[in-house]
Amino acid sequence: MDKQAGYSEKLKQELANYQEVDAVHDLPKIYHYWSSSYLCPKLQSLGFESLDDFFLSYISRRIMAVSLATCEIVSLGAGNCDFEINIATKLKKQGNLNFHFHCLEINDAMLQRGRSSQERKALPTSFRSRNVTLTLGNRPRLSISRVS
């Protein structure tokens, strides 16, 4: 099997695995152990309460810096867009309205779940289905192409 056929097969498998999965963040217990034991203490040492707080802080700063312009935020591999919608909701509660999330994901079913959630909350977010592939060779390159 050549590399392209192998990639195509893995892509089909990935799309099928998450076709009907609503709770993509139901992670194994080891993740919670690792994040609370190693990640959270590092974030806290930098003055952040959580990963959300980290992103919220820097995005809020950027929104203030661009003032009248719209702060454009791109999320690669957004899944169901739960994280992005959570951050957007918090930004909106803070009174920040000049931002826009661009959620990129290869799985249209996941993006549709994110889109449905976003519509209920009326948040400034767009959804794009993209196949984002990092190809390593002599020269690393990032290619972004439409997935149909």
C-alpha positions in Angstrom: 0.0 0.0 0.0 1.5 3.4 -1.0 1.5 6.4 1.3 -1.5 8.1 -0.3 -3.7 5.0 -0.1 -2.6 4.5 3.5 -3.4 8.1 4.3 -6.8 7.9 2.5 -7.7 4.8 4.5 -6.7 6.4 7.8 -8.7 9.5 6.9 -11.8 7.4 6.2 -11.3 5.6 9.5 -11.0 8.9 11.4 -14.1 10.3 9.8 -16.0 7.1 10.7 -14.8 7.0 14.3 -16.2 10.5 15.1 -19.3 10.5 12.9 -21.7 10.0 15.8 -19.6 11.0 18.8 -21.0 13.9 20.7 -18.8 13.8 23.7 -15.3 13.9 22.1 -13.8 15.1 25.3 -14.6 12.0 27.4 -10.9 11.4 28.0 -9.3 8.5 29.8 -8.6 8.9 33.5 -4.8 9.2 32.8 -5.4 12.5 31.0 -7.0 14.0 34.0 -4.2 12.7 36.2 -1.6 14.0 33.8 -3.2 17.4 33.3 -3.9 18.0 37.1 -0.5 16.8 38.1 1.7 18.4 35.4 -0.1 20.8 33.1 -2.2 22.8 35.7 0.7 23.5 38.0 2.7 24.9 35.1 -0.2 27.1 34.0 -0.8 28.2 37.6 2.9 29.1 38.0 2.4 31.5 35.1 -0.7 33.0 36.7 -3.5 31.1 34.9 -6.2 29.1 36.6 -6.8 26.8 33.7 -6.2 26.2 30.0 -9.4 28.2 29.3 -8.0 31.1 31.3 -4.8 30.9 29.3 -6.5 31.3 26.0 -9.1 33.7 27.3 -6.4 36.0 28.6 -4.3 36.2 25.4 -7.3 36.4 23.1 -8.8 39.2 25.2 -5.5 41.1 25.1 -5.5 40.7 21.3 -9.1 41.9 21.0 -8.1 45.1 22.9 -5.1 45.6 20.8 -7.0 45.5 17.5 -9.8 47.7 19.0 -12.0 48.6 16.1 -10.9 45.7 13.8 -12.1 42.2 14.3 -9.8 39.8 16.0 -9.7 36.7 13.8 -9.0 33.4 15.6 -8.3 30.2 13.7 -8.7 26.8 15.4 -7.2 23.8 13.6 -8.8 20.4 14.4 -11.7 22.1 16.2 -13.8 18.9 16.5 -17.3 19.7 17.7 -16.0 23.2 18.5 -16.8 22.8 22.2 -13.6 24.6 23.3 -14.0 27.4 20.9 -17.7 28.0 21.7 -16.8 28.0 25.4 -14.1 30.6 24.9 -16.4 32.7 22.7 -19.2 32.5 25.3 -16.8 33.8 28.0 -15.5 36.6 25.7 -19.0 37.7 25.0 -19.8 37.7 28.7 -16.8 40.0 29.2 -18.3 42.4 26.7 -15.9 41.5 23.9 -17.7 41.4 20.6 -15.1 42.2 18.0 -13.8 38.6 17.4 -14.5 35.8 15.1 -13.5 32.1 15.4 -12.7 30.2 12.3 -13.1 26.5 13.2 -11.3 24.1 10.8 -12.0 20.4 11.0 -11.8 17.5 8.5 -15.0 15.9 9.8 -18.2 17.6 8.5 -20.4 15.7 11.1 -18.3 17.2 13.9 -18.5 20.7 12.4 -22.3 20.4 12.0 -22.6 19.6 15.8 -20.5 22.7 16.5 -22.5 24.8 14.1 -25.8 23.8 15.8 -24.4 24.7 19.2 -23.1 28.0 17.9 -26.4 28.9 16.4 -28.2 28.4 19.7 -25.8 30.8 21.4 -25.5 33.3 18.5 -21.7 33.5 18.6 -19.4 35.0 15.9 -18.0 31.7 14.6 -17.6 30.2 11.1 -17.1 26.6 10.3 -14.9 25.2 7.5 -14.3 21.6 6.5 -10.6 21.3 5.7 -8.1 18.6 5.3 -5.1 20.1 7.1 -2.0 17.9 6.3 1.5 18.4 7.5 3.8 16.7 5.1 7.3 16.1 6.3 10.0 15.6 3.7 13.1 17.5 2.9 11.1 20.7 3.6 8.2 20.6 5.9 5.1 22.2 4.4 1.5 22.7 5.5 -1.2 22.1 2.9 -4.8 23.0 3.4 -7.3 21.5 1.0 -11.1 21.2 0.8 -12.6 17.8 1.9 -15.7 16.9 0.0 
